[in-house]
């Protein structure tokens, strides 16, 4: 029998291990990657959406995994590095204007 990642994640949410350490140990890199996808899409699959509660729980699992396995600068939501903050004072402003309703162009 093949166990899907969705089934594994649902099992975590429905019957979590007794300690945080056991929970984190049960999250494999594959499950972590799937968690990121599930959170980003808000769905388990094409048919099944996450409830608000499931989304929150998945986010908690993601945060726990990252706190244990990733450096702080590698974690989800880490601010951009200082070298990404450019000086845009010499940039041109772009204005987007709506065409008049009668204009077909």
Number of C-alpha atoms within 10 A of each C-alpha: 3 5 7 10 15 16 12 14 21 15 12 17 15 10 8 14 15 8 9 12 12 11 15 18 12 15 19 11 11 9 19 19 12 17 22 15 14 19 18 10 13 16 17 20 12 7 6 9 14 16 11 10 10 19 18 13 16 22 16 12 22 22 16 16 22 17 14 12 13 12 9 12 11 12 15 12 8 9 10 9 8 7 6 8 8 7 7 8 7 6 7 7 8 6 6 6 6 6 9 8 7 6 6 6 6
